[in-house]
Amino acid sequence: MITRSHTETMDGAHRALLCASGPWVHFTGVQPGNLDGDIKAQASDVLTRLEALMADAGVAQRDLFTVTIWLKDMRYFSGLNAVWNGWVDSADPPARTCVSGELYRPDLLLEIVAVAYRAEPAA
Amino acid sequence: MSIQKSGRIDGLGPKIFLGSAAGDMASVCLTAPDRGADFVGQTRDILAVIDDLLAEMGSSHDQIVAVQLWLADIADWPAFVPLWNAWIDPEAPPGLSVVEMAASRRDSLLEIRAWATRNPGQAAQLPDQAAE
């Protein structure tokens, strides 16, 4: 049984930001809501958005299995990390990958793909 | 049974399987088998292989939960959208992330990885596994 929620379109492409099956929860292509901001603003924005999706799925930061960040350009790496370090539990940060590549819109600076594992699937 | 693999590739390139499954999860990743095709042709071919391999592993594209799309040129993104929308169920779509990445060769225009749930009991019995 797959649950799909937070559906939206990206240039018309239908997609669900949150898909869950059993203990596995996929957050795919999570982007900042406001693209009129620098890397720190967009990073905070996308993490806030991810956190809201995580709350809906009933998972906490400690439940994150993998986090992949696609960054438009590695020049934003330090700015991203400054925000990341403020967000994570410094004693138990998630496993993270960060790779650079151009994103679907020129003003989009980063997007997140995360997978979480929840021991007790939410009803 | 441990990990079931599907879509063996043997040639001048890497020796790999395109798909693998364990428990109730399956994953498939590939570039186009025919690089002579244009972007639309390469995309259609990849989606067809994903369908075939997911079926072999007891899954289907209705059970896809996440797709990662890598484009050699992000300018091809608009051409991907109608093919995607025709392939998925717009009422119950999977996740989708797209990013531009350098490809292994200039005629390889995109690569797709899909993650799907599956029913292990419906997986095809592959010859090497049937013999066990």
gemmi code that builds the backbone of each chain (N, CA, C; Angstrom):
import gemmi

chains = {
    "A": [
        ("MET", (0.859, -1.206, 0.000), (0.000, 0.000, 0.000), (0.886, 1.244, 0.000)),
        ("ILE", (0.760, 2.018, -1.060), (1.565, 3.242, -1.176), (0.664, 4.440, -0.899)),
        ("THR", (1.119, 5.322, -0.048), (0.373, 6.563, 0.121), (1.156, 7.677, -0.544)),
        ("ARG", (0.448, 8.483, -1.295), (1.081, 9.585, -2.039), (0.383, 10.866, -1.627)),
        ("SER", (1.151, 11.866, -1.273), (0.515, 13.122, -0.904), (1.393, 14.292, -1.311)),
        ("HIS", (0.864, 15.481, -1.090), (1.544, 16.714, -1.495), (1.867, 16.661, -2.983)),
        ("THR", (0.828, 16.366, -3.767), (1.033, 16.326, -5.211), (1.028, 17.757, -5.746)),
        ("GLU", (1.848, 17.970, -6.741), (1.941, 19.278, -7.383), (2.482, 19.054, -8.780)),
        ("THR", (2.623, 20.133, -9.519), (3.215, 19.984, -10.845), (4.470, 20.840, -10.927)),
        ("MET", (5.429, 20.329, -11.680), (6.684, 21.046, -11.916), (6.760, 21.253, -13.424)),
        ("ASP", (6.526, 22.471, -13.877), (6.395, 22.744, -15.322), (5.372, 21.800, -15.960)),
        ("GLY", (4.334, 21.461, -15.198), (3.285, 20.596, -15.737), (3.470, 19.118, -15.435)),
        ("ALA", (4.646, 18.720, -14.952), (4.887, 17.302, -14.633), (4.266, 16.975, -13.277)),
        ("HIS", (3.332, 16.038, -13.280), (2.675, 15.653, -12.025), (3.633, 14.861, -11.161)),
        ("ARG", (3.651, 15.180, -9.879), (4.523, 14.438, -8.978), (4.017, 14.571, -7.553)),
        ("ALA", (4.429, 13.645, -6.705), (4.069, 13.675, -5.284), (5.353, 13.908, -4.492)),
        ("LEU", (5.327, 14.900, -3.627), (6.523, 15.183, -2.830), (6.743, 14.105, -1.776)),
        ("LEU", (5.660, 13.438, -1.383), (5.732, 12.451, -0.312), (5.086, 11.146, -0.762)),
        ("CYS", (5.879, 10.078, -0.794), (5.362, 8.737, -1.096), (5.859, 7.808, -0.003)),
        ("ALA", (4.950, 7.048, 0.587), (5.346, 6.172, 1.684), (4.774, 4.787, 1.477)),
        ("SER", (5.566, 3.798, 1.864), (5.121, 2.412, 1.801), (5.763, 1.672, 2.949)),
        ("GLY", (4.938, 1.118, 3.834), (5.489, 0.436, 4.997), (6.362, 1.406, 5.778)),
        ("PRO", (7.554, 0.971, 6.152), (8.397, 1.837, 6.969), (9.133, 2.912, 6.160)),
        ("TRP", (9.099, 2.806, 4.819), (9.910, 3.713, 4.008), (9.126, 4.927, 3.544)),
        ("VAL", (9.711, 6.078, 3.759), (9.074, 7.334, 3.359), (10.030, 8.077, 2.426)),
        ("HIS", (9.534, 8.388, 1.225), (10.356, 9.090, 0.235), (9.888, 10.535, 0.084)),
        ("PHE", (10.823, 11.447, 0.264), (10.569, 12.867, 0.019), (11.386, 13.208, -1.225)),
        ("THR", (10.723, 13.458, -2.337), (11.466, 13.559, -3.595), (11.325, 14.941, -4.226)),
        ("GLY", (12.452, 15.536, -4.522), (12.443, 16.819, -5.231), (11.824, 17.944, -4.430)),
        ("VAL", (12.173, 18.010, -3.150), (11.622, 19.072, -2.300), (12.398, 20.363, -2.576)),
        ("GLN", (11.658, 21.406, -2.898), (12.270, 22.677, -3.305), (11.815, 23.804, -2.394)),
        ("PRO", (12.586, 24.878, -2.328), (12.127, 26.033, -1.556), (10.851, 26.602, -2.189)),
        ("GLY", (9.990, 27.173, -1.371), (8.768, 27.775, -1.900), (9.049, 29.121, -2.537)),
        ("ASN", (9.997, 29.869, -1.964), (10.324, 31.209, -2.454), (11.712, 31.190, -3.082)),
        ("LEU", (11.759, 31.406, -4.380), (13.048, 31.345, -5.083), (13.723, 32.712, -5.146)),
        ("ASP", (13.072, 33.719, -4.568), (13.666, 35.053, -4.566), (14.513, 35.214, -3.310)),
        ("GLY", (15.570, 34.417, -3.234), (16.411, 34.500, -2.046), (17.779, 33.946, -2.351)),
        ("ASP", (18.756, 34.284, -1.494), (20.099, 33.752, -1.689), (20.152, 32.314, -1.178)),
        ("ILE", (21.307, 31.699, -1.205), (21.396, 30.287, -0.852), (20.941, 30.046, 0.582)),
        ("LYS", (21.279, 30.970, 1.494), (20.866, 30.732, 2.884), (19.349, 30.794, 3.027)),
        ("ALA", (18.747, 31.762, 2.335), (17.286, 31.877, 2.403), (16.633, 30.636, 1.777)),
        ("GLN", (17.140, 30.213, 0.622), (16.533, 29.052, -0.039), (16.784, 27.763, 0.748)),
        ("ALA", (17.960, 27.662, 1.370), (18.257, 26.454, 2.157), (17.354, 26.366, 3.373)),
        ("SER", (17.180, 27.492, 4.071), (16.273, 27.472, 5.229), (14.859, 27.154, 4.799)),
        ("ASP", (14.456, 27.761, 3.680), (13.111, 27.563, 3.160), (12.871, 26.077, 2.849)),
        ("VAL", (13.817, 25.435, 2.157), (13.592, 24.044, 1.751), (13.640, 23.113, 2.970)),
        ("LEU", (14.468, 23.431, 3.949), (14.514, 22.582, 5.157), (13.221, 22.719, 5.969)),
        ("THR", (12.678, 23.925, 5.989), (11.391, 24.130, 6.669), (10.300, 23.322, 5.969)),
        ("ARG", (10.368, 23.332, 4.645), (9.390, 22.583, 3.867), (9.547, 21.077, 4.095)),
        ("LEU", (10.791, 20.614, 4.117), (11.046, 19.194, 4.369), (10.533, 18.802, 5.754)),
        ("GLU", (10.769, 19.679, 6.723), (10.346, 19.386, 8.086), (8.826, 19.248, 8.178)),
        ("ALA", (8.114, 20.082, 7.434), (6.648, 19.997, 7.428), (6.197, 18.668, 6.804)),
        ("LEU", (6.866, 18.263, 5.727), (6.530, 16.976, 5.099), (6.845, 15.831, 6.053)),
        ("MET", (7.969, 15.933, 6.752), (8.354, 14.893, 7.715), (7.317, 14.792, 8.833)),
        ("ALA", (6.843, 15.936, 9.289), (5.834, 15.929, 10.357), (4.570, 15.228, 9.866)),
        ("ASP", (4.180, 15.501, 8.613), (2.999, 14.837, 8.049), (3.178, 13.328, 7.967)),
        ("ALA", (4.417, 12.913, 7.692), (4.688, 11.480, 7.546), (4.967, 10.827, 8.895)),
        ("GLY", (5.057, 11.620, 9.933), (5.301, 11.068, 11.263), (6.742, 10.637, 11.479)),
        ("VAL", (7.683, 11.319, 10.832), (9.092, 10.998, 11.059), (9.834, 12.222, 11.590)),
        ("ALA", (10.872, 11.938, 12.335), (11.700, 12.999, 12.897), (13.068, 12.972, 12.210)),
        ("GLN", (13.861, 13.965, 12.501), (15.178, 14.045, 11.862), (16.011, 12.790, 12.103)),
        ("ARG", (15.874, 12.188, 13.276), (16.655, 10.985, 13.576), (16.219, 9.791, 12.723)),
        ("ASP", (15.060, 9.889, 12.075), (14.567, 8.797, 11.229), (15.060, 8.902, 9.789)),
        ("LEU", (15.815, 9.940, 9.464), (16.288, 10.097, 8.084), (17.362, 9.053, 7.782)),
        ("PHE", (17.141, 8.318, 6.702), (18.053, 7.256, 6.284), (19.123, 7.835, 5.354)),
        ("THR", (18.682, 8.555, 4.332), (19.621, 9.264, 3.452), (19.038, 10.631, 3.101)),
        ("VAL", (19.908, 11.589, 2.920), (19.530, 12.906, 2.411), (20.452, 13.215, 1.240)),
        ("THR", (19.870, 13.524, 0.094), (20.665, 13.940, -1.066), (20.298, 15.381, -1.384)),
        ("ILE", (21.304, 16.216, -1.488), (21.055, 17.604, -1.863), (21.672, 17.858, -3.233)),
        ("TRP", (20.826, 18.263, -4.172), (21.304, 18.687, -5.495), (21.467, 20.199, -5.417)),
        ("LEU", (22.686, 20.630, -5.619), (23.010, 22.047, -5.473), (23.345, 22.604, -6.858)),
        ("LYS", (22.776, 23.749, -7.178), (22.982, 24.327, -8.519), (24.459, 24.525, -8.828)),
        ("ASP", (25.210, 24.951, -7.814), (26.629, 25.241, -8.053), (27.370, 25.079, -6.730)),
        ("MET", (28.553, 24.495, -6.775), (29.304, 24.268, -5.537), (29.750, 25.571, -4.861)),
        ("ARG", (29.588, 26.700, -5.556), (29.898, 27.977, -4.902), (28.946, 28.211, -3.724)),
        ("TYR", (27.826, 27.500, -3.712), (26.844, 27.671, -2.635), (27.068, 26.699, -1.480)),
        ("PHE", (28.120, 25.893, -1.572), (28.323, 24.811, -0.598), (28.451, 25.336, 0.837)),
        ("SER", (29.280, 26.355, 1.031), (29.481, 26.880, 2.390), (28.207, 27.502, 2.945)),
        ("GLY", (27.496, 28.213, 2.092), (26.245, 28.830, 2.530), (25.233, 27.763, 2.927)),
        ("LEU", (25.155, 26.708, 2.124), (24.269, 25.596, 2.452), (24.660, 24.981, 3.792)),
        ("ASN", (25.958, 24.731, 3.966), (26.405, 24.065, 5.196), (26.150, 24.902, 6.443)),
        ("ALA", (26.254, 26.214, 6.298), (25.975, 27.079, 7.449), (24.533, 26.873, 7.918)),
        ("VAL", (23.627, 26.795, 6.961), (22.216, 26.606, 7.312), (21.978, 25.170, 7.785)),
        ("TRP", (22.576, 24.226, 7.086), (22.448, 22.796, 7.450), (22.885, 22.575, 8.889)),
        ("ASN", (24.057, 23.139, 9.238), (24.601, 22.923, 10.580), (23.721, 23.519, 11.667)),
        ("GLY", (22.974, 24.558, 11.289), (22.044, 25.134, 12.257), (20.780, 24.298, 12.386)),
        ("TRP", (20.501, 23.498, 11.387), (19.246, 22.711, 11.365), (19.414, 21.347, 12.014)),
        ("VAL", (20.553, 20.715, 11.776), (20.692, 19.329, 12.225), (20.952, 19.234, 13.730)),
        ("ASP", (20.640, 18.055, 14.241), (21.025, 17.713, 15.607), (22.534, 17.465, 15.556)),
        ("SER", (23.306, 18.334, 16.180), (24.762, 18.242, 16.010), (25.332, 16.957, 16.592)),
        ("ALA", (24.602, 16.331, 17.525), (25.087, 15.073, 18.104), (24.746, 13.876, 17.213)),
        ("ASP", (23.769, 14.045, 16.320), (23.294, 12.905, 15.533), (22.780, 13.383, 14.167)),
        ("PRO", (23.667, 13.977, 13.350), (23.222, 14.499, 12.051), (22.919, 13.371, 11.072)),
        ("PRO", (22.063, 13.632, 10.097), (21.737, 12.600, 9.095), (22.915, 12.331, 8.158)),
        ("ALA", (22.875, 11.188, 7.484), (23.820, 10.886, 6.407), (23.404, 11.724, 5.197)),
        ("ARG", (24.369, 12.382, 4.567), (24.028, 13.325, 3.500), (24.966, 13.209, 2.318)),
        ("THR", (24.404, 13.341, 1.129), (25.175, 13.465, -0.103), (24.910, 14.854, -0.660)),
        ("CYS", (25.918, 15.500, -1.208), (25.673, 16.786, -1.857), (26.455, 16.812, -3.167)),
        ("VAL", (25.730, 16.926, -4.275), (26.348, 16.949, -5.604), (25.772, 18.132, -6.360)),
        ("SER", (26.589, 18.714, -7.215), (26.151, 19.887, -7.941), (25.677, 19.556, -9.350)),
        ("GLY", (24.604, 20.199, -9.751), (24.086, 20.061, -11.114), (23.040, 21.133, -11.357)),
        ("GLU", (22.910, 21.546, -12.590), (21.913, 22.565, -12.934), (20.514, 22.012, -12.655)),
        ("LEU", (19.638, 22.871, -12.125), (18.287, 22.438, -11.776), (17.281, 22.951, -12.803)),
        ("TYR", (16.003, 22.567, -12.633), (15.058, 22.806, -13.734), (14.769, 24.279, -13.972)),
        ("ARG", (14.946, 25.098, -12.939), (14.798, 26.542, -13.135), (16.108, 27.216, -12.788)),
        ("PRO", (16.499, 28.226, -13.529), (17.789, 28.884, -13.264), (17.858, 29.554, -11.888)),
        ("ASP", (16.698, 29.965, -11.336), (16.734, 30.654, -10.045), (16.554, 29.701, -8.857)),
        ("LEU", (16.420, 28.419, -9.139), (16.329, 27.407, -8.070), (17.753, 26.984, -7.712)),
        ("LEU", (18.137, 27.157, -6.443), (19.535, 26.917, -6.056), (19.771, 25.524, -5.482)),
        ("LEU", (18.718, 24.891, -4.962), (18.926, 23.534, -4.423), (17.603, 22.788, -4.340)),
        ("GLU", (17.694, 21.464, -4.343), (16.532, 20.653, -4.010), (16.996, 19.428, -3.238)),
        ("ILE", (16.057, 18.864, -2.491), (16.392, 17.768, -1.578), (15.602, 16.511, -1.925)),
        ("VAL", (16.310, 15.389, -1.888), (15.686, 14.070, -1.989), (16.064, 13.345, -0.700)),
        ("ALA", (15.085, 12.959, 0.077), (15.394, 12.301, 1.349), (14.564, 11.031, 1.498)),
        ("VAL", (15.129, 10.064, 2.199), (14.423, 8.825, 2.500), (14.472, 8.622, 4.009)),
        ("ALA", (13.315, 8.337, 4.579), (13.250, 8.105, 6.026), (12.701, 6.711, 6.300)),
        ("TYR", (13.019, 6.214, 7.452), (12.560, 4.890, 7.884), (11.825, 5.061, 9.197)),
        ("ARG", (10.580, 4.637, 9.205), (9.819, 4.752, 10.448), (9.508, 3.354, 10.959)),
        ("ALA", (9.829, 3.139, 12.205), (9.667, 1.810, 12.779), (8.198, 1.398, 12.818)),
        ("GLU", (7.339, 2.330, 13.173), (5.909, 2.046, 13.254), (5.183, 2.876, 12.212)),
        ("PRO", (4.753, 2.265, 11.083), (4.052, 3.041, 10.072), (2.862, 3.796, 10.684)),
        ("ALA", (2.747, 5.062, 10.322), (1.634, 5.864, 10.830), (0.330, 5.321, 10.265)),
        ("ALA", (-0.722, 5.379, 11.076), (-2.014, 4.838, 10.640), (-2.566, 5.665, 9.479)),
    ],
    "B": [
        ("MET", (15.873, -16.219, -0.198), (16.390, -15.508, -1.373), (16.915, -14.141, -0.929)),
        ("SER", (18.057, -13.779, -1.480), (18.603, -12.489, -1.088), (18.195, -11.398, -2.088)),
        ("ILE", (19.106, -11.019, -2.947), (18.796, -9.944, -3.882), (18.530, -10.529, -5.259)),
        ("GLN", (17.428, -10.121, -5.863), (17.108, -10.565, -7.221), (17.543, -9.480, -8.191)),
        ("LYS", (18.286, -9.873, -9.221), (18.742, -8.891, -10.199), (18.098, -9.156, -11.545)),
        ("SER", (18.021, -8.107, -12.335), (17.313, -8.197, -13.595), (17.961, -7.267, -14.618)),
        ("GLY", (17.963, -7.672, -15.887), (18.492, -6.801, -16.941), (19.997, -6.807, -17.016)),
        ("ARG", (20.571, -7.997, -17.267), (22.031, -8.100, -17.322), (22.575, -7.379, -18.560)),
        ("ILE", (23.604, -6.586, -18.364), (24.279, -5.908, -19.469), (25.696, -6.439, -19.568)),
        ("ASP", (26.046, -6.886, -20.765), (27.392, -7.402, -21.004), (27.828, -6.858, -22.339)),
        ("GLY", (28.868, -6.100, -22.357), (29.295, -5.560, -23.642), (30.620, -4.882, -23.470)),
        ("LEU", (30.829, -3.845, -24.249), (32.104, -3.131, -24.143), (32.127, -2.232, -22.908)),
        ("GLY", (30.950, -1.879, -22.446), (30.874, -1.004, -21.277), (30.949, -1.804, -19.991)),
        ("PRO", (30.349, -1.261, -18.938), (30.417, -1.939, -17.640), (29.571, -3.213, -17.621)),
        ("LYS", (30.031, -4.194, -16.873), (29.201, -5.384, -16.629), (28.305, -5.047, -15.452)),
        ("ILE", (27.025, -4.975, -15.718), (26.090, -4.572, -14.657), (24.727, -5.230, -14.864)),
        ("PHE", (23.934, -5.170, -13.815), (22.500, -5.392, -13.927), (21.830, -4.028, -13.845)),
        ("LEU", (20.748, -3.873, -14.576), (20.036, -2.598, -14.549), (19.077, -2.525, -13.363)),
        ("GLY", (18.627, -3.701, -12.926), (17.632, -3.700, -11.861), (18.009, -4.640, -10.738)),
        ("SER", (17.554, -4.311, -9.547), (17.734, -5.229, -8.430), (16.579, -5.039, -7.464)),
        ("ALA", (16.295, -6.104, -6.746), (15.177, -6.059, -5.811), (15.527, -6.859, -4.570)),
        ("ALA", (15.032, -6.396, -3.447), (15.216, -7.109, -2.183), (13.973, -6.854, -1.348)),
        ("GLY", (13.449, -7.903, -0.744), (12.244, -7.725, 0.061), (11.143, -7.134, -0.797)),
        ("ASP", (10.521, -6.072, -0.305), (9.425, -5.493, -1.081), (9.834, -4.228, -1.837)),
        ("MET", (11.150, -4.055, -2.054), (11.601, -2.902, -2.827), (12.370, -3.331, -4.067)),
        ("ALA", (12.158, -2.594, -5.162), (12.895, -2.838, -6.402), (13.409, -1.501, -6.926)),
        ("SER", (14.517, -1.560, -7.635), (15.081, -0.341, -8.198), (15.673, -0.652, -9.567)),
        ("VAL", (15.496, 0.266, -10.491), (16.019, 0.104, -11.851), (16.686, 1.409, -12.254)),
        ("CYS", (17.820, 1.312, -12.932), (18.507, 2.523, -13.392), (19.167, 2.242, -14.734)),
        ("LEU", (18.939, 3.119, -15.704), (19.591, 2.924, -16.999), (19.614, 4.174, -17.852)),
        ("THR", (20.511, 4.121, -18.843), (20.504, 5.082, -19.943), (19.878, 4.364, -21.139)),
        ("ALA", (19.688, 5.086, -22.225), (18.981, 4.502, -23.365), (19.786, 3.388, -24.026)),
        ("PRO", (19.090, 2.288, -24.371), (19.773, 1.207, -25.080), (20.164, 1.610, -26.512)),
        ("ASP", (19.366, 2.479, -27.144), (19.666, 2.924, -28.510), (20.013, 4.408, -28.484)),
        ("ARG", (21.298, 4.703, -28.521), (21.708, 6.104, -28.419), (21.614, 6.838, -29.746)),
        ("GLY", (21.176, 6.102, -30.788), (20.931, 6.767, -32.056), (19.608, 7.524, -32.032)),
        ("ALA", (18.770, 7.208, -31.031), (17.453, 7.845, -30.954), (17.584, 9.274, -30.425)),
        ("ASP", (16.580, 10.092, -30.740), (16.574, 11.465, -30.214), (16.082, 11.441, -28.760)),
        ("PHE", (15.932, 12.602, -28.162), (15.587, 12.658, -26.740), (14.272, 11.929, -26.444)),
        ("VAL", (13.273, 12.174, -27.283), (11.979, 11.528, -27.058), (12.112, 10.010, -27.191)),
        ("GLY", (12.840, 9.581, -28.197), (13.040, 8.141, -28.408), (13.808, 7.508, -27.264)),
        ("GLN", (14.858, 8.164, -26.814), (15.644, 7.617, -25.692), (14.787, 7.525, -24.429)),
        ("THR", (13.977, 8.555, -24.199), (13.129, 8.549, -23.003), (12.123, 7.397, -23.059)),
        ("ARG", (11.459, 7.265, -24.211), (10.457, 6.190, -24.357), (11.093, 4.826, -24.152)),
        ("ASP", (12.287, 4.646, -24.724), (12.963, 3.348, -24.596), (13.290, 3.045, -23.134)),
        ("ILE", (13.791, 4.046, -22.428), (14.154, 3.843, -21.019), (12.911, 3.480, -20.201)),
        ("LEU", (11.814, 4.228, -20.420), (10.597, 3.950, -19.645), (10.083, 2.538, -19.940)),
        ("ALA", (10.226, 2.108, -21.194), (9.765, 0.750, -21.553), (10.621, -0.309, -20.854)),
        ("VAL", (11.924, -0.076, -20.778), (12.791, -1.045, -20.088), (12.463, -1.064, -18.591)),
        ("ILE", (12.208, 0.098, -18.024), (11.837, 0.137, -16.605), (10.574, -0.696, -16.380)),
        ("ASP", (9.582, -0.527, -17.250), (8.351, -1.320, -17.126), (8.655, -2.814, -17.167)),
        ("ASP", (9.473, -3.217, -18.142), (9.781, -4.647, -18.305), (10.502, -5.205, -17.083)),
        ("LEU", (11.516, -4.490, -16.625), (12.313, -5.020, -15.515), (11.529, -4.999, -14.205)),
        ("LEU", (10.722, -3.960, -14.016), (9.895, -3.946, -12.809), (8.940, -5.145, -12.824)),
        ("ALA", (8.387, -5.433, -13.994), (7.470, -6.580, -14.093), (8.200, -7.882, -13.742)),
        ("GLU", (9.429, -8.022, -14.244), (10.198, -9.236, -13.922), (10.419, -9.385, -12.423)),
        ("MET", (10.516, -8.239, -11.752), (10.825, -8.278, -10.322), (9.562, -8.213, -9.456)),
        ("GLY", (8.393, -8.370, -10.084), (7.153, -8.407, -9.305), (6.627, -7.029, -8.954)),
        ("SER", (6.970, -6.052, -9.806), (6.517, -4.683, -9.546), (5.871, -4.139, -10.828)),
        ("SER", (5.565, -2.860, -10.818), (5.020, -2.232, -12.019), (5.184, -0.724, -11.844)),
        ("HIS", (4.966, 0.016, -12.910), (5.218, 1.449, -12.738), (4.177, 2.151, -11.870)),
        ("ASP", (3.044, 1.480, -11.617), (2.080, 2.044, -10.662), (2.601, 1.996, -9.232)),
        ("GLN", (3.639, 1.190, -9.019), (4.179, 1.042, -7.667), (5.459, 1.854, -7.450)),
        ("ILE", (5.773, 2.709, -8.412), (6.971, 3.540, -8.266), (6.722, 4.617, -7.207)),
        ("VAL", (7.670, 4.780, -6.318), (7.535, 5.809, -5.286), (8.430, 7.010, -5.551)),
        ("ALA", (9.550, 6.805, -6.244), (10.460, 7.922, -6.484), (11.242, 7.699, -7.770)),
        ("VAL", (11.426, 8.792, -8.506), (12.216, 8.747, -9.741), (13.254, 9.863, -9.697)),
        ("GLN", (14.482, 9.483, -10.018), (15.535, 10.487, -10.190), (15.865, 10.550, -11.665)),
        ("LEU", (15.762, 11.743, -12.214), (16.055, 11.958, -13.634), (17.313, 12.809, -13.749)),
        ("TRP", (18.273, 12.307, -14.532), (19.468, 13.099, -14.831), (19.450, 13.417, -16.315)),
        ("LEU", (19.591, 14.690, -16.631), (19.623, 15.120, -18.025), (21.011, 15.635, -18.362)),
        ("ALA", (21.502, 15.246, -19.540), (22.791, 15.778, -19.973), (22.655, 17.281, -20.239)),
        ("ASP", (21.457, 17.683, -20.682), (21.192, 19.099, -20.949), (19.825, 19.432, -20.367)),
        ("ILE", (19.809, 20.317, -19.383), (18.554, 20.645, -18.701), (17.539, 21.249, -19.688)),
        ("ALA", (18.027, 21.709, -20.828), (17.123, 22.270, -21.848), (16.173, 21.200, -22.393)),
        ("ASP", (16.493, 19.920, -22.199), (15.597, 18.847, -22.641), (14.431, 18.618, -21.680)),
        ("TRP", (14.461, 19.242, -20.509), (13.425, 19.018, -19.491), (11.992, 19.203, -20.021)),
        ("PRO", (11.692, 20.317, -20.730), (10.297, 20.470, -21.194), (9.835, 19.315, -22.084)),
        ("ALA", (10.748, 18.709, -22.833), (10.365, 17.596, -23.703), (10.061, 16.332, -22.897)),
        ("PHE", (10.596, 16.257, -21.674), (10.360, 15.087, -20.829), (8.947, 15.092, -20.233)),
        ("VAL", (8.438, 16.301, -19.955), (7.184, 16.433, -19.192), (6.001, 15.666, -19.802)),
        ("PRO", (5.683, 15.854, -21.091), (4.518, 15.118, -21.622), (4.716, 13.599, -21.618)),
        ("LEU", (5.956, 13.147, -21.812), (6.221, 11.702, -21.801), (6.017, 11.149, -20.393)),
        ("TRP", (6.474, 11.903, -19.412), (6.282, 11.533, -18.004), (4.798, 11.452, -17.657)),
        ("ASN", (4.065, 12.524, -17.999), (2.655, 12.573, -17.628), (1.853, 11.450, -18.288)),
        ("ALA", (2.286, 11.030, -19.479), (1.584, 9.938, -20.148), (1.931, 8.590, -19.517)),
        ("TRP", (3.075, 8.514, -18.857), (3.558, 7.242, -18.302), (3.011, 6.989, -16.908)),
        ("ILE", (2.952, 8.039, -16.103), (2.501, 7.878, -14.718), (0.983, 8.094, -14.641)),
        ("ASP", (0.431, 7.858, -13.458), (-0.968, 8.163, -13.219), (-1.021, 9.555, -12.597)),
        ("PRO", (-1.531, 10.553, -13.335), (-1.519, 11.931, -12.815), (-2.282, 12.072, -11.494)),
        ("GLU", (-3.222, 11.128, -11.231), (-3.980, 11.183, -9.980), (-3.187, 10.601, -8.819)),
        ("ALA", (-2.200, 9.775, -9.123), (-1.399, 9.140, -8.065), (0.060, 9.062, -8.545)),
        ("PRO", (0.690, 10.222, -8.683), (2.031, 10.237, -9.272), (3.108, 9.855, -8.274)),
        ("PRO", (4.245, 9.365, -8.770), (5.409, 9.144, -7.904), (6.134, 10.471, -7.655)),
        ("GLY", (7.175, 10.401, -6.847), (8.034, 11.564, -6.678), (8.936, 11.707, -7.887)),
        ("LEU", (9.384, 12.937, -8.152), (10.276, 13.181, -9.295), (11.261, 14.286, -8.946)),
        ("SER", (12.523, 13.998, -9.196), (13.571, 15.013, -9.040), (14.360, 15.042, -10.333)),
        ("VAL", (14.725, 16.230, -10.784), (15.496, 16.338, -12.032), (16.711, 17.224, -11.811)),
        ("VAL", (17.821, 16.797, -12.375), (19.046, 17.583, -12.260), (19.921, 17.321, -13.486)),
        ("GLU", (20.675, 18.321, -13.872), (21.577, 18.159, -15.014), (22.903, 17.582, -14.541)),
        ("MET", (23.404, 16.589, -15.278), (24.677, 15.954, -14.926), (25.422, 15.607, -16.204)),
        ("ALA", (26.720, 15.607, -16.131), (27.517, 15.195, -17.285), (27.266, 13.716, -17.566)),
        ("ALA", (27.078, 13.372, -18.826), (26.849, 11.976, -19.212), (28.169, 11.328, -19.608)),
        ("SER", (28.127, 9.993, -19.737), (29.349, 9.265, -20.069), (29.762, 9.501, -21.518)),
        ("ARG", (28.783, 9.823, -22.357), (29.095, 10.092, -23.756), (28.096, 11.096, -24.308)),
        ("ARG", (28.474, 11.766, -25.384), (27.654, 12.878, -25.874), (26.304, 12.438, -26.419)),
        ("ASP", (26.182, 11.173, -26.823), (24.901, 10.747, -27.373), (24.002, 10.088, -26.317)),
        ("SER", (24.421, 10.110, -25.059), (23.583, 9.606, -23.985), (22.918, 10.816, -23.337)),
        ("LEU", (21.621, 10.977, -23.580), (20.962, 12.240, -23.252), (20.297, 12.262, -21.886)),
        ("LEU", (20.003, 11.092, -21.341), (19.384, 11.067, -20.013), (19.603, 9.709, -19.353)),
        ("GLU", (19.436, 9.726, -18.044), (19.504, 8.500, -17.249), (18.391, 8.598, -16.214)),
        ("ILE", (17.756, 7.471, -15.942), (16.648, 7.485, -14.976), (16.830, 6.353, -13.976)),
        ("ARG", (16.651, 6.664, -12.702), (16.538, 5.617, -11.679), (15.153, 5.686, -11.059)),
        ("ALA", (14.520, 4.527, -10.950), (13.201, 4.451, -10.328), (13.254, 3.509, -9.129)),
        ("TRP", (12.549, 3.863, -8.088), (12.393, 3.029, -6.893), (10.931, 2.646, -6.793)),
        ("ALA", (10.664, 1.368, -6.608), (9.271, 0.916, -6.561), (9.088, -0.146, -5.491)),
        ("THR", (7.870, -0.243, -4.993), (7.552, -1.361, -4.102), (7.204, -2.552, -5.000)),
        ("ARG", (7.241, -3.735, -4.451), (6.925, -4.907, -5.264), (6.296, -5.988, -4.398)),
        ("ASN", (5.776, -6.989, -5.093), (5.251, -8.172, -4.429), (6.182, -9.306, -4.807)),
        ("PRO", (7.089, -9.684, -3.913), (8.103, -10.679, -4.276), (7.499, -11.957, -4.857)),
        ("GLY", (6.286, -12.315, -4.424), (5.649, -13.540, -4.917), (5.312, -13.482, -6.396)),
        ("GLN", (5.227, -12.254, -6.942), (4.875, -12.118, -8.361), (6.093, -11.973, -9.256)),
        ("ALA", (7.281, -12.046, -8.671), (8.496, -11.906, -9.471), (8.677, -13.123, -10.369)),
        ("ALA", (9.232, -12.884, -11.555), (9.507, -13.994, -12.475), (10.609, -14.863, -11.881)),
        ("GLN", (10.500, -16.159, -12.139), (11.570, -17.055, -11.709), (12.657, -16.996, -12.763)),
        ("LEU", (13.782, -16.414, -12.416), (14.878, -16.347, -13.381), (15.557, -17.707, -13.426)),
        ("PRO", (16.144, -18.058, -14.562), (16.702, -19.403, -14.722), (17.679, -19.783, -13.613)),
        ("ASP", (18.591, -18.885, -13.278), (19.608, -19.258, -12.280), (18.995, -19.421, -10.893)),
        ("GLN", (17.906, -18.661, -10.659), (17.281, -18.765, -9.339), (16.316, -19.946, -9.278)),
        ("ALA", (15.688, -20.262, -10.448), (14.774, -21.391, -10.481), (15.523, -22.702, -10.223)),
        ("ALA", (16.806, -22.703, -10.584), (17.595, -23.929, -10.436), (17.970, -24.195, -8.987)),
        ("GLU", (17.857, -23.181, -8.149), (18.287, -23.338, -6.762), (17.347, -24.248, -5.968)),
    ],
}
model = gemmi.Model(1)
for chain_id, residues in chains.items():
    chain = gemmi.Chain(chain_id)
    for i, (resn, *xyz) in enumerate(residues, 1):
        res = gemmi.Residue()
        res.name, res.seqid = resn, gemmi.SeqId(i, " ")
        for name, pos in zip(("N", "CA", "C"), xyz):
            atom = gemmi.Atom()
            atom.name, atom.element = name, gemmi.Element(name[0])
            atom.pos, atom.b_iso = gemmi.Position(*pos), 0.0
            res.add_atom(atom)
        chain.add_residue(res)
    model.add_chain(chain)
structure = gemmi.Structure()
structure.add_model(model)
structure.setup_entities()
